[in-house]
Amino acid sequence: RVFNEDRDLTGWFLLDLSPSVDFGSGNADKRQMLTEFVAVLARLLTGRGNKVGAILFDGIGEHVVPARAGRRHLAYMLDKILAHPRRLRAPQTDLGGFLRRSAAAIRRRSVVFVVSDFISVPGWEAPLSMIARRHDAVAVRLLDPLETNLPDIGLLDFIDAETGERVLVDTSEPGLRQRFAQIAQDWNETI
């Protein structure tokens, strides 16, 4: 057997930085997990002399960090991710549109990491499939434990990160927690 290592590989990170990614129930929010994931994978890729780039999407606009090699470029890319402003509100995230535009922007065959919580308007599956046909694609889902199980902690004021809508919810009601868990499970199975 002869193994030929891929040379001159380009890695692209398509990053969902919409308001829903700023949620977190523990010591780290989903945005921090996204940043750490990119740092580790990009370091592995650039350590072998490969190029990495990123397209940042905040629900409204996009920012492209062109693909380049080297530690300085990796530091620059991570700085752009960390410095990207957090939006308090944005229109409902259209991940499908972002993926279509990103697919058109990535010219040559690459390894593409789509990092998102996939909280979006329906229809992102076809553009993701289109990316996977042309590139080696990996979808990475960001998920917080509170998005699947609602704890019994009394009255809570919920704010939709995407729309800003507020709802007062009594989490001590067992039926509500069961419905929440079932909806979360159904949603998880569709992804």
N, C-alpha and C positions, 0 to 999 in steps of 0.2 A: 504494500500500500504506500502510496505517495500522497502526502498531505501538503497542499499548497495554501499557505496562509493568505487571506485577503489583505491586500495592500491598498493604501490610499482610500480607506473607507471614510465615508462622511456620515455623521450622526446628527439628526435633527430632532429637536425637542419642541413639540407643539404644546404650549403650556396654557391651560385655562386658568387665568387669574381673575375670574369674575367674582363678584361679592360672596357667592356661596362658598368659595374656597377659603375665605377668611374665618370660617367657623371652626371651633375646636373646643372640646370639653375637658381635655387633660392639660398636660404641660405644653403641648404643641398643637397649633392649629394645622389645618390641611395645607396651607401655604408653606409653612415651615417644612412639612414632610415633603412637599413638592420640591422645594429648594434643596433639601438634603439628598433626595433621590437624584436630581440632576447633577449635583456636585459629585456624587460617587460614580455615576455612570460616565459622565463627561471626563472625569479624571482617568478612568480606565481606558476610555477611547483615546484621549490625547496622550496618554502615557506610551502608547504604541505609535505615535506620530500621526494619528488620524485627525481629521477635522471635525469640529462640532459647531453647530449653530442653533439658534432658537427663534421661535416666533411666539411672542407674548400676546395674549388676547385677554382683555379685561371686560369683555361684554359690550364694549363700545368701539374701541379701536385696536389696532395691532401695531406691534413694534418688532422689527426684524433685526436680529443680531446675526450678521453674515457668518457662514461657516469658515472657520480658520483653525489652525493648529497651534499648540503651544500652551504653556502654563499661564502666560500673561493674558492670552485671549480667554482662557477659562476663567481667570479672575475677573476680567472685564464682563463676561457673560453673566457670571454669578452676581456681580455688582448691579447689573441692569435688572436682574430678577428681584433682588432685594430692594432696590430703589424704586421699583415700579409702584406708582401710587395705588393705594387701596381705595376703591370706590365704595361709597356708602350705599349707592343705588345705581342700578343700570337697567336698561330694558331687559326683558327676559332673555337669557343667554341663548344665542343661536349657534350652537356648536357645529351644526351641519354646514352653515355658511362659512364659518372659520376654517373647517377642514377642506372645503372646496377651494377656497382662496389659497390656503397653504399648499395644497396639492399642485396648484398651478405655479406656485412660486419655487417649488423644489424641482429643479431641472433634471439633475442626474440621479441615478439609482442610489438610494441611501438606506440607512437604518433609521426608521422614524419612530419616536416614542411619543405617543399621545398621552399626556398626563392631565387628568381631569377628574372631577367628581361626577361627570356626565349628567348633571342637573341642567337640563336644557329643553328647549322646545323639541318635540319629536322630529325625527328625520335625520339624525346624525349617523345612522347605521350605514346608509348607502355611500356617503362620502368617505367614511372610514374604510369600507370595503374597497372603494376605488383606490385609496392610498395603498392598501394591502396588496392589490394586484400589481402595482408598479414598484413598490418598495418592500423591504422587510419591515413590517409594522408590528409594534408592541403597544397595546393599550394598557395603561396603568390607571387604575381607579383609586381615587382618594376617598376614604370612608371613615367617618367618626362613629364610635359606638353609640352615641346619642341619636344618631340618625336611624338606628334600627330598634332601639329599646328606649322607651320613655320612662324615666324613674318616677316614683311616687314622692313628689316634693311639694304638693299643694298648687296654689294658683301661680301661673307663669304668664308673663306677657311675651308672646312669640312675635318676632318681627321677621317677615320674609326678606331675606338678604337680596333677592333679585328685584322685588317690587316695592319694598318698604311697607307693605300692608301689615297691620298689627291686629293680633287676636289674643284675647284673654282666655286661657285654658286652665281647667281644673284637673291637674295630673293625678289627683288622688282617686279619681273615678276609674275603677278597674275595667269597665267596658271600653272606655276611651283608650286606655293603654293597650288592650287586646286588639282593638281596631287599628291603632297606630302600628303595632307589631305586624299585623297581617298585611297592611298596605305596604309597609317597608319590605316584608318578605316577598310579596308579589312583585314589587318594583325591582328588587335585587335579582329575581329570577328572570326578568325580562332583559336585564343587562348581561 
